Amino acid sequence: MTTTMRANPGALRIGLARGGIELRQFFRQREHAVFTFSLPAFLMVLLGTIFDETFPSGVTASQVFAASIIGAGIISTSFVSMGIGVALDREDGTLKRLRGTPMPATAYFLGKVILVGASSLAQLVFMLAIAIPLFDLRLPDTAADWLTLGWLFVLGTISCGLLGVAASGMARSVSGASAGMQLVYVGLQFTSGVFVPIGALPSIMVSVSSLFPVKWICQGFRSVFLPEHMAVREVAGQWELGTTALILGAWCVAGLLLCRLTFRWTNRAE
């Protein structure tokens, strides 16, 4: 009688399965899911309705706000949601239980990446579905703009997701992670030209915000959804897409290193 040995599933297969679990858990928490998707959309509608200025080029202030806040919405579903989610898994013992199973840590993080990628894409589609009919925001009309949208989405989601994981390791509780990340997220929106035109901000504030991904992600989204001539309203007078790619790529690397330094399986020091 022969016995067939079945190989254990690899990290990729386990990670994909974990991603499905993460997605189901996220959408079952209806209040959290609704808040995550509705807050950026609410701010976009609110600010876009309040500010009705039209620039000489025909672009409206509401279109500028919409393009910026769409980028900020991606940060909400990556940085904030990832950080709070990992902190919650640590506090309720999920991470401790998973550590005692054969599931590798890479599979856990792959599951989180799937969650962040899917929810960020859903956020992007949801906000475009509001901004296009309400503010007449245009979709990209060239292959280059679609390509820019693609790499902005990927680099922005990865960098902010990794920073969310790193930030979660510095919080002692879910409430601390939630409060801290929302404070950082909202503060950087004000200093990065999302709620206030970046040209109206003090130079020192712009210099500080230029160190973080929010400013570059939102500027990149403006380059995708606004006409080329609107670049003159940026601080440098151009979209700086090459610089944006370099800075977001650098934050992906820095975020990975910070994750390795700050990630903890439990709230107790081990």
C-alpha positions in Angstrom: 0.0 0.0 0.0 1.5 3.3 -1.0 0.9 6.6 0.8 0.8 9.8 -1.3 2.4 12.8 0.4 0.7 16.0 -0.3 2.9 19.1 -0.3 1.9 21.9 2.0 0.5 25.0 0.2 3.0 27.8 -0.4 3.0 31.3 0.9 1.4 32.7 -2.3 -1.6 30.3 -2.1 -2.1 30.9 1.6 -1.7 34.6 1.1 -4.4 34.6 -1.6 -6.7 32.7 0.7 -5.9 35.1 3.5 -6.8 38.0 1.2 -10.2 36.6 0.6 -10.8 36.3 4.4 -9.6 39.9 4.9 -12.0 41.2 2.2 -15.0 39.4 3.7 -14.1 40.6 7.2 -13.8 44.2 5.9 -17.1 44.3 4.2 -18.9 42.6 7.0 -17.9 45.5 9.3 -20.4 47.7 7.6 -19.9 50.8 9.7 -16.1 50.8 9.2 -16.5 50.1 5.5 -19.1 52.8 5.0 -17.0 55.4 6.9 -13.8 54.5 5.0 -15.5 55.0 1.6 -17.9 57.9 2.5 -15.6 60.3 4.4 -13.3 61.3 1.4 -16.4 61.4 -0.9 -18.3 63.6 1.6 -15.3 66.0 1.8 -15.1 66.1 -2.0 -18.7 66.9 -2.4 -18.7 69.4 0.5 -15.6 71.4 -0.6 -16.4 71.1 -4.3 -19.8 72.6 -3.7 -18.6 75.4 -1.4 -15.8 76.6 -3.7 -17.3 77.4 -7.1 -14.5 79.6 -8.6 -13.7 79.2 -12.3 -10.1 79.8 -13.4 -9.5 81.7 -16.7 -8.7 78.4 -18.4 -12.2 77.1 -17.7 -11.2 74.6 -15.0 -13.3 75.0 -11.8 -12.0 74.9 -8.2 -14.3 71.9 -7.6 -12.4 69.9 -10.3 -9.1 70.7 -8.6 -10.5 69.7 -5.2 -12.0 66.5 -6.7 -8.7 65.4 -8.3 -6.8 66.1 -5.0 -9.2 64.3 -2.8 -9.4 61.3 -5.0 -5.7 60.9 -4.3 -6.3 61.5 -0.6 -9.0 58.8 -0.6 -6.5 56.2 -1.8 -4.3 57.2 1.2 -7.2 56.7 3.5 -7.9 53.1 2.3 -4.2 52.2 2.5 -2.4 54.1 5.3 -5.3 54.6 7.7 -7.1 51.3 7.1 -3.9 49.2 7.1 -2.6 50.7 10.3 -5.9 50.4 12.2 -6.4 46.8 10.8 -3.0 45.6 11.9 -3.4 47.2 15.3 -6.8 45.5 15.7 -5.4 42.1 14.7 -2.7 42.6 17.4 -5.0 43.8 20.1 -7.7 41.0 19.7 -5.0 38.3 19.5 -5.4 37.5 15.8 -1.7 38.0 15.2 -0.7 35.9 18.2 -2.9 33.0 17.0 -1.6 33.3 13.5 2.0 33.2 14.7 1.3 29.8 16.3 0.2 28.4 12.9 2.3 27.2 10.0 1.2 30.3 8.0 4.2 32.4 7.2 4.2 36.1 8.0 4.5 36.9 4.3 1.2 35.2 3.7 -0.4 37.5 6.3 1.0 40.6 4.7 0.0 39.4 1.2 -3.6 39.1 2.5 -3.4 42.7 3.8 -2.0 43.9 0.4 -4.9 42.3 -1.4 -7.3 44.0 1.0 -5.7 47.4 0.6 -5.4 47.0 -3.2 -9.0 46.0 -3.7 -10.5 48.6 -1.3 -8.3 51.4 -2.8 -9.5 50.4 -6.3 -13.1 50.4 -5.1 -12.5 53.8 -3.5 -11.1 55.2 -6.7 -14.0 54.0 -8.8 -16.6 55.2 -6.2 -15.1 58.7 -6.1 -14.8 59.0 -9.9 -18.5 57.9 -10.2 -19.4 61.0 -8.1 -16.8 63.5 -9.4 -17.5 62.9 -13.1 -21.2 63.7 -13.2 -21.2 66.2 -10.3 -18.1 68.3 -11.2 -17.5 67.3 -14.8 -14.1 65.8 -14.0 -12.6 64.3 -17.1 -11.2 60.8 -17.3 -7.6 60.5 -18.7 -7.7 60.8 -22.5 -4.3 59.6 -23.4 -2.4 56.3 -22.9 0.3 58.3 -21.0 -2.2 59.6 -18.5 -3.7 56.1 -18.0 -0.1 54.8 -17.4 0.5 57.6 -14.9 -2.7 56.8 -13.1 -1.6 53.1 -12.9 1.9 53.6 -11.4 0.6 56.4 -9.1 -2.1 54.0 -7.8 0.4 51.1 -7.3 3.2 53.2 -5.7 0.9 55.2 -3.6 -1.0 52.2 -2.3 2.2 50.2 -1.5 4.1 53.1 0.1 1.1 54.2 2.3 0.1 50.7 3.1 3.6 49.9 4.4 3.8 53.1 6.4 0.4 52.1 7.9 1.9 48.8 9.1 4.9 50.6 10.5 2.8 53.2 12.3 0.6 50.4 13.8 3.7 49.0 15.5 4.2 52.3 17.4 0.6 52.4 18.7 -0.2 50.7 22.0 -3.9 50.1 21.2 -6.5 50.3 18.4 -7.9 53.6 19.7 -4.3 55.1 19.8 -3.7 53.9 16.2 -7.0 55.3 15.0 -6.5 58.7 16.6 -2.8 59.0 15.6 -3.3 58.0 12.0 -6.3 60.2 11.5 -4.4 63.1 12.9 -1.4 62.6 10.6 -3.7 61.9 7.6 -5.9 65.0 8.1 -2.9 67.3 9.0 -0.9 66.3 5.9 -4.0 67.0 3.7 -4.0 70.6 4.9 -0.3 71.0 4.4 -0.1 69.2 1.1 -2.5 71.3 -1.0 -5.6 69.1 -0.7 -8.0 71.4 1.3 -6.0 74.6 0.6 -4.5 75.5 -2.8 -0.8 74.6 -2.4 0.3 77.9 -3.8 -1.4 79.7 -0.9 0.5 77.8 1.7 3.7 79.1 3.5 6.9 77.9 1.9 8.1 76.2 5.1 4.8 74.2 5.2 5.2 73.1 1.6 8.8 72.1 2.2 7.9 69.9 5.2 4.9 68.3 3.3 7.2 67.6 0.3 9.0 65.0 2.5 5.8 62.8 2.7 3.9 60.9 0.1 0.5 62.8 0.4 1.7 65.9 -1.4 3.2 63.9 -4.3 0.2 61.5 -4.7 -2.3 64.3 -4.8 -0.2 66.3 -7.2 0.1 63.3 -9.4 -3.6 62.8 -9.4 -4.1 66.4 -10.4 -1.8 65.8 -13.3 -3.9 62.9 -14.5 -7.4 64.5 -14.2 -6.6 68.2 -14.9 -5.4 69.8 -18.2 -1.7 70.2 -18.7 -1.8 74.0 -18.4 -2.9 73.7 -14.7 0.6 72.7 -13.9 1.6 76.3 -13.6 -0.4 76.5 -10.3 1.9 74.0 -8.7 4.8 75.2 -6.6 7.4 74.2 -9.2 5.2 75.2 -12.1 5.1 71.7 -13.4 3.8 68.3 -12.5 7.2 66.8 -11.5 6.1 63.2 -12.4 9.7 61.9 -12.4 10.3 63.3 -8.9 7.0 61.9 -7.8 7.9 58.4 -8.9 11.3 58.6 -7.2 9.9 59.8 -3.9 7.1 57.3 -3.8 9.5 54.5 -4.7 11.8 55.7 -1.9 9.0 55.6 0.5 8.2 52.0 -0.6 11.7 51.0 0.4 11.7 53.1 3.6 8.3 51.7 4.5 9.5 48.1 4.2 12.5 48.9 6.4 10.3 50.6 9.0 8.0 47.6 9.0 10.9 45.3 9.8 11.9 47.6 12.7 8.6 48.3 14.2 6.3 45.4 13.6 5.2 43.5 16.7 3.1 40.3 17.0 1.6 41.3 20.3 1.1 44.5 22.4 3.6 43.2 24.9 7.4 43.5 24.3 8.8 40.1 23.3 
